[in-house]
């Protein structure tokens, strides 16, 4: 399964990553940047007085493969 990984800088310049599953895998740069800018403008994620997703930095698709070692 692919995930959309969006990287932001917080108010304190810490790197913050927002990962979404079950996303459209054909999104282009323009659509993702637009979505990330909307997330940043909404300022709805706050922790200890710091907005977590303040400035969009990058985005990419990631894919994780699970390999079973054993089953009981």
C-alpha positions in Angstrom: 0.0 0.0 0.0 1.3 3.4 -0.9 1.1 6.4 1.4 1.4 10.1 0.7 4.1 11.5 2.9 3.9 15.3 3.3 6.8 17.1 5.1 6.3 20.4 6.8 8.3 22.7 9.1 6.6 23.6 12.3 6.6 27.1 13.9 9.8 26.2 15.6 11.4 24.9 12.4 11.1 21.3 13.4 10.5 18.8 10.6 7.0 17.3 10.9 5.6 14.6 8.6 2.0 13.9 7.9 1.3 10.5 6.3 -2.0 9.6 4.6 -3.1 6.1 3.5 -5.5 5.2 0.8 -4.7 8.2 -1.3 -5.1 8.8 -5.0 -1.7 7.7 -6.5 -2.0 10.0 -9.5 -1.8 13.4 -7.7 0.4 15.9 -9.4 2.7 18.5 -7.8 0.2 21.3 -8.2 -2.6 19.4 -6.4 -0.4 18.3 -3.5 1.1 21.7 -3.0 -2.3 23.2 -3.0 -3.5 20.7 -0.4 -0.4 21.2 1.8 -0.9 25.0 1.7 -4.5 24.6 2.8 -3.4 22.4 5.7 -0.9 25.0 6.7 -3.4 27.9 6.5 -6.0 26.0 8.6 -3.6 25.8 11.5 -5.6 23.0 13.0 -2.8 20.9 14.4 -1.2 22.4 17.6 0.8 20.9 20.3 2.3 22.7 23.3 1.4 26.1 21.7 3.2 25.2 18.5 1.5 24.8 15.1 2.9 21.6 13.7 2.3 22.0 10.0 3.3 25.6 9.3 5.4 25.5 6.1 5.2 22.9 3.3 8.6 21.4 2.4 8.2 18.3 0.3 5.9 15.4 -0.6 6.4 11.9 -1.9 4.7 8.5 -2.1 6.1 5.8 0.1 5.4 2.1 -0.1 6.0 -0.4 2.7 6.3 -4.1 2.1 5.7 -6.5 5.0 7.4 -9.9 4.9 6.2 -12.6 7.3 9.0 -14.3 9.2 6.8 -16.9 10.8 3.2 -17.6 11.9 2.1 -19.5 15.0 
